[in-house]
Amino acid sequence: MGPLNREVTGKNFPAMSCVDVAALMEKRAKVEIEATAVVPDL
């Protein structure tokens, strides 16, 4: 995935992750989403 990601994003390298799981936490869940946020100093 790294070369494809660089082809799409160019010289900006945002954080990314790729995880393979056997099961999700909730039985009815179909996807799991991971997010990273920056909270500026107020």
MOBELCOR-V809536 format. One record per residue. RES is the residue in one small letter. PHI is phi in degrees with one decimal (none if undefined). NEAR is the number of other C-alpha atoms within 10 Angstrom. D_FIRST is the distance of its C-alpha to the first C-alpha in whole Angstrom. Layout:
BEGIN
res:RES phi:PHI near:NEAR d_first:D_FIRST
res:RES phi:PHI near:NEAR d_first:D_FIRST
END
This chain:
BEGIN
res:m phi:none near:9 d_first:0
res:g phi:-56.6 near:8 d_first:4
res:p phi:-60.8 near:7 d_first:6
res:l phi:-65.3 near:9 d_first:5
res:n phi:-61.8 near:13 d_first:6
res:r phi:-65.1 near:13 d_first:9
res:e phi:-63.5 near:10 d_first:10
res:v phi:-81.1 near:9 d_first:11
res:t phi:-90.1 near:10 d_first:12
res:g phi:73.9 near:9 d_first:14
res:k phi:-86.7 near:8 d_first:15
res:n phi:-88.7 near:9 d_first:15
res:f phi:-115.6 near:10 d_first:13
res:p phi:-68.1 near:8 d_first:13
res:a phi:-63.7 near:7 d_first:13
res:m phi:-148.7 near:11 d_first:10
res:s phi:-144.6 near:7 d_first:10
res:c phi:-136.7 near:7 d_first:9
res:v phi:-128.8 near:6 d_first:12
res:d phi:-106.4 near:5 d_first:14
res:v phi:-123.9 near:7 d_first:17
res:a phi:-82.1 near:4 d_first:20
res:a phi:-159.2 near:11 d_first:22
res:l phi:-94.0 near:11 d_first:22
res:m phi:-61.7 near:7 d_first:25
res:e phi:-94.5 near:9 d_first:27
res:k phi:-61.3 near:7 d_first:28
res:r phi:-88.8 near:7 d_first:28
res:a phi:-67.9 near:9 d_first:25
res:k phi:-108.5 near:8 d_first:22
res:v phi:-141.0 near:8 d_first:19
res:e phi:-124.5 near:11 d_first:19
res:i phi:-116.4 near:4 d_first:18
res:e phi:-112.2 near:8 d_first:17
res:a phi:-137.3 near:7 d_first:18
res:t phi:-122.2 near:6 d_first:19
res:a phi:-127.3 near:5 d_first:22
res:v phi:-112.4 near:5 d_first:24
res:v phi:-107.6 near:5 d_first:28
res:p phi:-70.1 near:5 d_first:30
res:d phi:-65.6 near:4 d_first:34
res:l phi:-98.0 near:3 d_first:36
END
